[in-house]
Structure formats: C-alpha cells, structure tokens
Amino acid sequence: MELLLQDSRESLLISDKVFNAPYNEPLIHQIITSYNTMKRKGSKSQKSRSEVSGSGKKPWRQKGTGRARAGSLRSPIWRSGGVTFAAKPKEYFKKVNKKMYKGALKSIFSELIRKNKLIAFKNFFIESAKTNLLLKKLNELKIEKVLIILDKLDEKILLASRNLYKVCVLHVKDINPVDLIRFKKIIITEKALKLVEELF
C-alpha cells in the first residue's frame, strides 16, 4: 500500500497489515470505553457511621420522652452523621489484551487513511517557536483541529502549539485510541509511520 507524502510528493510504502485492516467498530468501542474507564481516579471517599467522630452513647432513653427513639449520634439521618452508603476509593480497571489493543489501533489507522484524515509528511517542522507560524502552516493545509504525531518531540512545535486547544502534539509511543478519533485530521511524519508499523 502507498501513501503520498505532502511535502515531497513522494509515495511511501506502508504495511497492509497495519494500515489496511478492516474496520472493527465493536472492538474500537470496547477499547475506548476501557481507556476512559482506567483514566478515572476513583479517589472519592466519604465517612460511614462507624468512621464519623462522636459518642456511641444512646442520646436519650428509649421510652417516655415523647421523642422518636434514637440509638446513636452518628446515625445517617442525623445532621453531621455518617453517610448511609459511603463512597470509598476504588480502582477502575478493565483488562484489555495487547492483541485487542493493537487490533483496535490498526483498525483506527486504516479507517483514517480510507477517509483521508491521515496526512503524512517527510518532515514536519517550523522555523521558530511561534504560534503564528504553526497556524499559518495549518491554514495552508486547511486544517483546524489536528493531532500531530512525531517520531521525536520538536520543542519549537511543542511551544508553538501550547496555546492552541485544537492542536495536540504527541510522540508516536504516546498515541491512544481516544486522541486518534477525537481530532478531525492527523499529521504524522514518515519516521513516525515506520515506528507505528514496528509497534503494531
């Protein structure tokens, strides 16, 4: 399979196994759900009635006061009492096999190529770390919301894209299914494409 490099107009041979895989929507959905779930911190914590500070003494006698019976100051129905079903720190984890994860990324990359959303460059760079220079380059390509995947993180591009919330720069080893789907266009360098082939 061949892919055109935008800056040199040369054709780059890429692997059919990685970049011409069938689209597998259920697998992609499963991987993205798992990825988003594992990003949850699960650090929420509340105190149950056994953890709230306060006496364990019965507030008043059972009968004869005219008030409702009560057994503890720490009861959930009382002000400053414990929480009935207190939330505790929890680890959110959904196991995903390496083969499934790689299969999902192959499917996503293949679909990006089929829909002309993947733009390959021999070298993608700007002369200096200026946001205007990067914007000018993207405007020439008629691109707004873009993910830039590099084989080596370029400090100039990183600094220039810092203020642009519609532009994200990633090293090829940091790519993930959510970012690949979230952006309208993907810019990738020739060396980064070769690294993707090696990884998947």
Secondary structure, DSSP 8 states (H G I E B T S, - for coil): -EEEBTTT--EEE--HHHHS----HHHHHHHHHHHHHHT---------TTTS-S--S-SS-SSSSSS-----TT-TTSTT---TT------------HHHHHHHHHHHHHHHHHTT-EEEES----SSS-HHHHHHHHHHTT-SSEEEEESS--HHHHHHHTT-TTEEEEEGGG--HHHHHHSSEEEEEHHHHHHHHHH-
